[in-house]
Each structure stands twice: as structure tokens, then as C-alpha cells.
Amino acid sequence: MTSKTQKAKNKIYIIDVTNRDGVQTSRLGLAKIEKTLINLYLNEMGIYQSEIGFPVTKHEKNYLNANMELAEIGVLKPIILSGWCRAIKEDVEYTLKHTKLKHLNLSISTSHQMTEGKFGSRITRRPSNDPNIPNVISMMTDALKKAKDCGIITVGVNAEDASRTDMDYLIEFSMAAKENGADRIRYCDTLGYDEPFAIYNRIKLLAEAVKIPIELHCHNDLGMAVGCSLTGAKGAIDGGVDAYINTCINGMGERAGNADLVSVILALQKSSGFKDNYILDERVRLDCAWKIAKYTSYAFGVPIPTNQTGVGENAFAHESGIHADGALKDRRNYELYDFEELGRGAPEVIETGRKITVGEYSGIKGFRNVYDKLEVEFKNDQEATEILELVRYANVLTQKPLTDSELLFISKYPDVARRLMAIIP
């Protein structure tokens, strides 16, 4: 592994997948305006890339193109916006026809369990005697070549259930992806099956064999998503390639969730093994952590656990005598990092008297009162009425009071907001 006297040359980047994998959390979801606000927060936080949705899912179309419009006018920059497709040509063709996306991840299962358990005899892992039966690698390369030939800038290839895929096949699959233009391989620990030592060895071997940047996509079924993401990234760097860690804000995601964004960043910046030896993308801003965690908690309707790393209510709370005394004498006795580094510490004012809110049944007087407090001025009554209508529709979709950030976004980008709310079956 990298010594403390020599920092690794390759870097670790964050690709957040809250808007693709996080929203797949059972019984939860986000309105399109909420997904857009998350992209804005991720951009402010300096996150390298956001996987923003499913281009083949029809109700995502307007949202995807609206966010690409924000990228074109410089609002969502420099963050990269990407979509997720199955590794089949038809998905790529649909994406190219209906969206403005220029970055994609193409996904297909690679393990015996999933190829046999999901595909049966319809798709094989290797070429069969029947030319009419496709195989995993040829399907992937056909979709990959289609994407590259038609102008997709970066394509990541996902090996779903990579952690349960035999290593020889995973290398063969990854090499085929590299030879056909893939920019990265996404190693998916789809069931959270890996453990930190195993994933380090597997990723290092894969990196050395294929020599292509590797994404770590780890689920938390065994409570090790963050640990596996970190040691997997260490394996990629030690194997000589860049590493990309997939995260979800507050660890949202299917079943037990995914690697938590803030926990991953803190570990990379503060832990003994990473802070001096491995380079995290310099654009990442930890001081946005509190804001993005709170907003995402509100949008999903899922409270932040009291003991959540960095952003939980008790993350900097001390009660027992020895701990309180030690923290008061020198915070470094019992706090590894300062709460201010995460954007915490400012007092939060809670209105306990009269409060005017704006929602789906609001009138113009209450609406103007709310926006006056946000210091937003309208050119005339017509403009104010148009924004009010958009706010009403946004509230219908979110079914909760709009945040100040959402209200400001609607007033600043009304045409984009209108497209976000245009969903027609």
C-alpha cells in the first residue's frame, strides 16, 4: 500500500447517485424539483458527477432535459450530469433521441446468480451454439459502441453483482469494455456482499489487470458500504488507476441503503489511512454537508439519525462528565473535526408567532408576503401571478411546504421550473 512518505498520484472522485439509486428506496421518492435542488446542492459542494436519473423512464424526460438546460446556461457547472441505462442498444438509442444527456452508465449483470436467476436461457455469459441467443459481453459492447459512435462523451460500464462474479470473467468483461471505449468500470457490490479486505484485493487485481479507472458502488446490507467504498478506492489507487466512489446523501438507497456521502468525504479527509496518503478531488467542499443533509432529509421525509456521522444531532454532543470536561478543555480530546467544517454552528431561527406559508391554495397577498421576506421583487402583478401558479403546482407535486431554496429557484428559473412540473402520462 502507499507509504506515508509518498502520496498516491491518482485521485479519488465522488459520483453521487442519490437521484438514481437513492430514489429507488422503497416507499419513498422525490419530486422533480427536489431532484433538481439536490443537483444544485451537489454542484455547490464540488461533487464531480451526479447520476441524475433514468433516460428511458418517460416521466424523467422533462426533468433530465431541464437539468441539462441548467448545465448549458452555466447554473449546473462544473458538475457532470449523467444517466443510467441498461446495457442494450435500444436504451442508448432512446436516450439519444429523447434527451440531451452526454454522459451515461450502462449496466448489465455479470454473476452466475444474476445471469441465470434473471435471464435464464435468454442471455448467456459467453457465446452459445445458438447465434440467436445474445451473451452478456456482446450486448454490453454493442450498447457501448452505439453510445460512443453517437457522441456520448463518457460511458461507464456497470458490472452488476460484481462482488459475486468470478474474477476471471470480471476481468474479461472489463477488458472488453475498455477495448470498446469505456471510460470506467463500475464495480457494483449490489447486495453489500463484500467486506473491506476482500474488495481491496479484488479491485487492486482488477485495476492492475485492466488498467482502467474503477467506480465503487457499494450497498449497505451488511453495514459495510462506506468501509468497502474506501478500501475499494484504495485498491484502485494502489493498482494504478483513478477511483470513483458512488455515494447517496444520508445513505439513502434500496434496502439498507448505499454509502453515505458525508461519511465517505469525512473518512477520506480525516481518517489516519487516507488524509495524508490519498488525494480526494480538491473541489469537494465539506462545509456544504449540513445543508445538503438537512434538505435531503426533508425532501425524502426521512429524519437524520441522531447518531449520523457528522450531521446527526448527537455528532458533537457530550454529556458524561469525563467527555464534557475533556471537550471543554480542548475539543480535540473528543472531537476528530470541528462542527464548523460541516457548515454547522449557525443559530437556526424558528418562527413561533404568525407565519404565512405558500402552497397549492395560496392567494397573491400571502404569496407576496413570503417572497418579500426572501427579498424577491416582481416586475408587475402579472409576473407575480405566474410565479404563484408555478409555486402552487410545485406544492401539489411535493406535498409539503416549499423550502426557501425551492421558492427562490422557481422565481429565478420559472421556465425551467415549468418543465420540471410537466409530467403527462
C-alpha positions in Angstrom: 0.0 0.0 0.0 1.0 3.6 -0.4 3.5 4.7 2.3 3.0 7.8 4.4 6.0 9.4 2.8 4.7 9.2 -0.7 1.2 10.4 -1.7 -0.6 8.4 -4.4 -0.6 10.1 -7.8 -4.1 9.1 -8.8 -7.2 10.7 -7.4 -10.5 9.8 -5.8 -13.6 11.4 -7.2 -17.2 11.3 -5.9 -20.1 10.4 -8.2 -23.3 10.9 -6.2 -26.2 8.6 -7.2 -29.0 9.9 -4.9 -31.1 10.9 -7.8 -30.8 7.5 -9.4 -30.3 4.9 -6.7 -31.4 6.9 -3.7 -34.8 7.5 -5.2 -35.2 3.7 -5.7 -35.7 3.4 -2.0 -38.9 1.5 -1.5 -42.0 3.6 -0.5 -40.1 6.9 -0.9 -39.3 9.3 -3.7 -38.6 12.8 -4.8 -40.4 15.3 -6.9 -38.5 16.5 -10.0 -37.9 19.9 -8.4 -36.5 18.2 -5.3 -34.1 16.2 -7.5 -33.1 19.4 -9.3 -32.3 21.1 -6.0 -30.2 18.2 -4.9 -28.2 18.6 -8.1 -27.7 22.3 -7.4 -26.5 21.4 -3.8 -24.1 18.7 -5.1 -22.7 21.2 -7.6 -22.2 23.8 -4.8 -20.5 21.0 -2.8 -18.0 20.4 -5.6 -19.1 16.9 -6.3 -17.6 15.6 -9.5 -20.7 14.0 -11.0 -24.4 13.4 -10.3 -26.2 10.4 -11.8 -29.4 12.2 -12.2 -31.9 9.6 -13.4 -33.3 7.2 -16.0 -33.5 8.5 -19.5 -35.6 5.5 -20.6 -38.2 6.2 -17.9 -40.6 8.5 -19.7 -41.6 10.7 -16.8 -37.9 11.6 -16.3 -37.6 13.2 -19.8 -38.6 16.8 -19.0 -36.6 16.8 -15.8 -33.5 15.4 -17.5 -33.6 18.0 -20.2 -34.4 20.8 -17.9 -31.3 20.0 -15.8 -29.3 19.8 -19.0 -30.6 23.3 -19.8 -29.3 24.5 -16.4 -26.0 23.0 -17.3 -25.9 24.7 -20.7 -26.5 28.2 -19.1 -23.8 27.5 -16.5 -26.1 27.0 -13.5 -25.2 23.3 -13.1 -21.5 23.5 -13.8 -18.8 22.2 -13.4 -20.7 19.1 -12.1 -21.2 16.4 -14.7 -24.8 15.1 -15.2 -25.2 11.5 -16.2 -27.9 9.0 -16.8 -28.3 5.2 -16.2 -29.4 2.7 -18.8 -29.5 -1.0 -19.3 -26.6 -2.1 -21.5 -28.8 -2.6 -24.6 -28.7 -0.7 -27.8 -32.4 0.2 -27.6 -31.9 2.1 -24.3 -29.0 4.0 -25.8 -31.0 4.9 -28.9 -33.9 6.1 -26.9 -31.6 8.2 -24.7 -30.0 9.8 -27.7 -33.4 10.5 -29.3 -35.2 11.9 -26.3 -32.7 13.5 -24.0 -29.7 15.9 -24.1 -27.5 13.7 -21.9 -23.9 13.4 -22.9 -22.7 11.0 -20.1 -24.1 7.5 -19.4 -23.6 4.4 -17.3 -24.6 1.2 -19.0 -25.5 -1.7 -16.7 -25.7 -5.4 -17.0 -25.5 -8.4 -14.6 -22.3 -10.4 -14.6 -22.5 -13.0 -11.8 -23.7 -16.6 -12.3 -26.5 -16.0 -9.8 -28.0 -13.0 -11.6 -27.4 -14.0 -15.2 -29.0 -17.4 -14.6 -31.5 -16.2 -12.0 -32.7 -13.2 -14.0 -32.0 -14.1 -17.7 -32.5 -17.9 -17.6 -31.6 -19.2 -21.1 -32.5 -15.9 -22.9 -29.0 -14.4 -22.3 -25.8 -16.3 -21.6 -22.5 -15.2 -20.1 -20.4 -16.4 -23.0 -21.3 -17.1 -26.7 -23.5 -20.2 -27.1 -24.0 -22.5 -30.1 -27.2 -20.7 -30.9 -26.5 -17.4 -32.8 -29.9 -16.1 -31.8 -29.1 -16.1 -28.1 -27.1 -13.0 -27.1 -24.4 -13.0 -24.4 -23.6 -10.5 -21.7 -20.3 -9.2 -23.1 -21.6 -8.8 -26.7 -24.7 -7.0 -25.5 -22.6 -4.6 -23.4 -20.1 -3.9 -26.2 -22.9 -3.3 -28.8 -24.5 -0.8 -26.5 -21.2 0.8 -25.6 -20.1 1.2 -29.2 -23.5 2.7 -30.1 -23.2 5.3 -27.3 -19.6 6.2 -28.3 -20.3 6.3 -32.0 -23.2 8.7 -31.4 -21.4 11.2 -29.4 -21.8 10.2 -25.7 -18.7 11.8 -24.1 -18.1 9.4 -21.2 -19.5 5.9 -20.7 -19.1 3.9 -17.6 -19.8 0.2 -17.8 -21.5 -1.3 -14.8 -20.9 -4.9 -13.7 -24.0 -5.6 -11.6 -23.3 -8.0 -8.8 -19.5 -7.7 -9.5 -18.8 -8.8 -5.9 -20.3 -12.3 -6.6 -18.7 -12.5 -10.1 -15.8 -14.8 -10.6 -12.6 -12.8 -11.1 -11.6 -14.3 -14.5 -14.9 -13.3 -16.0 -14.9 -9.9 -14.4 -11.5 -9.2 -15.9 -12.7 -10.5 -19.3 -15.8 -8.3 -19.2 -13.9 -5.2 -18.1 -11.2 -5.7 -20.8 -13.9 -5.9 -23.4 -15.4 -2.7 -22.1 -12.1 -0.9 -22.2 -11.2 -2.1 -25.7 -14.6 -0.8 -27.0 -14.2 2.7 -25.5 -15.4 2.5 -21.9 -14.1 5.3 -19.7 -14.7 3.5 -16.4 -15.8 0.2 -14.9 -18.4 0.4 -12.1 -17.8 -2.5 -9.7 -21.2 -3.0 -8.1 -21.4 -4.6 -4.7 -25.1 -4.9 -5.4 -26.0 -6.9 -2.3 -23.4 -5.5 0.0 -21.7 -8.9 0.0 -18.1 -7.7 0.0 -16.1 -6.9 3.1 -13.2 -4.3 3.1 -10.3 -6.7 2.8 -11.8 -8.8 0.0 -12.9 -5.8 -2.0 -9.4 -4.2 -1.7 -7.8 -7.3 -3.1 -10.4 -7.8 -5.9 -10.2 -4.1 -7.0 -6.4 -4.0 -6.9 -6.2 -7.1 -9.0 -8.8 -5.7 -11.5 -7.1 -2.4 -11.8 -3.7 -4.0 -12.4 -5.1 -6.3 -15.0 -7.3 -3.9 -17.0 -5.7 -0.5 -16.2 -9.0 1.5 -16.4 -10.5 3.8 -13.7 -12.8 2.0 -11.4 -16.1 3.1 -9.7 -17.1 1.6 -6.4 -20.8 1.2 -6.0 -21.5 -0.4 -2.5 -24.7 -1.2 -0.8 -25.1 -1.4 3.0 -26.8 -4.8 3.5 -24.1 -5.8 6.0 -23.4 -2.3 7.3 -20.1 -2.0 5.4 -20.9 0.2 2.4 -18.7 3.1 3.5 -15.8 0.8 4.6 -15.9 -1.2 1.3 -16.1 2.0 -0.8 -13.0 3.3 0.9 -10.9 0.2 0.7 -12.1 -0.5 -2.8 -10.9 3.0 -3.8 -7.6 2.3 -2.0 -7.3 -0.9 -4.1 -7.9 1.1 -7.3 -5.3 3.8 -6.5 -2.8 1.2 -5.3 -3.5 -0.6 -8.6 -2.5 2.5 -10.5 -5.8 4.0 -11.6 -8.2 6.7 -10.5 -11.1 5.7 -8.2 -14.7 7.0 -8.3 -16.9 6.4 -5.2 -20.6 6.2 -5.6 -22.5 7.8 -2.7 -26.0 8.7 -1.7 -26.9 11.6 0.6 -27.7 10.3 4.1 -27.0 6.8 2.8 -30.4 6.6 1.0 -31.0 3.7 -1.3 -32.5 0.3 -1.8 -33.0 -2.0 1.2 -30.3 -0.9 3.7 -29.1 1.9 1.5 -25.8 3.0 -0.1 -22.5 4.6 1.0 -23.3 7.8 2.8 -21.9 10.9 1.0 -20.8 12.8 4.1 -19.3 9.8 5.8 -17.2 9.0 2.8 -15.9 12.5 2.5 -15.1 12.7 6.2 -13.2 9.4 6.1 -11.2 10.4 3.1 -10.3 13.8 4.6 -9.9 12.8 8.3 -9.0 9.2 8.7 -5.5 8.1 9.5 -5.0 6.0 6.4 -6.4 8.4 3.8 -5.8 12.0 4.8 -2.1 12.2 4.1 -1.8 9.4 1.5 -4.7 9.6 -1.0 -6.0 12.6 -2.9 -9.7 13.4 -2.9 -10.9 15.7 -5.7 -9.9 19.2 -4.4 -13.2 20.7 -5.4 -15.1 18.9 -2.7 -16.5 21.3 0.0 -17.2 19.8 3.3 -18.9 23.0 4.6 -22.0 22.2 2.5 -22.6 18.9 4.3 -25.1 20.2 6.9 -27.2 22.0 4.3 -27.4 19.1 1.8 -28.1 16.5 4.5 -30.9 18.6 6.0 -32.5 19.4 2.7 -32.4 15.7 1.5 -33.8 14.5 4.8 -36.7 17.0 4.4 -37.3 16.1 0.7 -37.4 12.3 1.4 -39.3 12.8 4.6 -36.7 10.6 6.5 -35.2 12.1 9.7 -31.4 12.1 10.0 -30.5 9.5 12.6 -29.4 11.1 15.9 -26.0 9.4 15.7 -25.5 10.0 12.0 -21.8 10.7 11.1 -21.1 14.4 11.1 -24.7 15.7 10.7 -26.6 13.8 13.4 -28.0 15.7 16.4 -25.5 13.9 18.7 -22.5 14.1 16.4 -21.0 16.8 18.6 -23.0 16.2 21.8 -21.3 15.4 25.1 -22.9 14.5 28.4 -20.8 12.2 30.5 -18.6 14.1 33.0 -15.2 12.9 31.6 -16.2 13.6 28.0 -17.8 17.0 28.6 -14.8 18.1 30.7 -12.3 16.9 28.1 -14.2 18.6 25.2 -14.5 21.9 27.0 -10.8 21.9 27.7 -9.8 21.1 24.2 -12.3 19.9 21.6 -9.6 17.6 20.1 -9.8 15.4 23.1 -13.2 14.1 22.0 -13.9 15.6 18.6 -12.0 14.5 15.5 -13.1 17.5 13.4 -14.8 20.8 14.0 -18.5 21.1 13.5 -18.0 24.4 11.6 -16.2 22.4 8.9 -19.5 20.8 8.0 -21.4 24.1 7.9 -22.8 23.7 11.3 -23.0 26.1 14.2 -25.1 29.0 13.0 -28.3 29.5 15.1 -31.5 28.5 13.4 -34.5 30.8 13.9 -37.8 29.0 14.4 -40.9 31.2 13.9 -43.2 30.8 17.0 -45.7 33.6 16.1 -47.6 34.4 13.0 -46.4 32.5 9.9 -47.6 32.9 6.4 -46.8 30.0 4.1 -47.3 29.5 0.4 -48.8 26.3 -1.2 -51.3 24.9 -3.6 -54.2 27.1 -2.3 -52.3 30.3 -1.7 -53.5 33.7 -2.8 -51.5 36.6 -4.1 -51.3 38.6 -0.8 -49.8 35.7 1.2 -47.6 34.8 -1.7 -46.2 38.3 -1.9 -45.6 38.3 1.9 -43.5 35.2 1.7 -41.4 36.4 -1.3 -41.0 39.9 0.4 -39.2 38.1 3.2 -37.0 36.4 0.7 -36.2 39.9 -0.8 -37.6 38.9 -4.2 -39.2 41.7 -6.2 -41.5 41.2 -9.1 -41.7 43.5 -12.1 -45.5 43.6 -12.1 -48.6 41.7 -10.9 -48.6 39.5 -13.9 -45.1 38.2 -13.2 -46.1 37.6 -9.5 -49.2 35.7 -10.6 -47.3 33.5 -13.0 -44.8 32.6 -10.2 -47.6 31.9 -7.8 -49.1 29.4 -10.2 -45.8 27.6 -10.5 -45.4 27.5 -6.7 -48.9 26.1 -6.4 -48.1 23.3 -8.9 -44.8 22.6 -7.1 -46.6 22.2 -3.8 -49.0 19.8 -5.4 -46.1 17.7 -6.5 -44.0 17.8 -3.3 -47.0 17.7 -0.9 -45.0 19.6 1.7 -44.3 23.2 2.3 -41.7 24.5 -0.2 -38.3 25.5 1.2 -36.8 28.9 0.7 -34.3 27.4 -1.8 -37.2 25.9 -3.8 -39.1 29.2 -3.8 -36.1 31.1 -4.9 -35.3 28.6 -7.7 -38.9 28.9 -9.1 -38.7 32.7 -9.1 -35.3 32.7 -10.7 -35.8 30.0 -13.3 -39.6 29.9 -14.0 -39.3 28.3 -17.5 -37.1 25.5 -16.1 -39.5 25.0 -13.2 -42.4 24.8 -15.5 -40.7 22.0 -17.5 -39.9 20.1 -14.3 -43.6 20.1 -13.4 -44.8 19.0 -16.9 -45.5 15.3 -16.5 -48.0 13.8 -18.9 -48.8 10.1 -18.9 
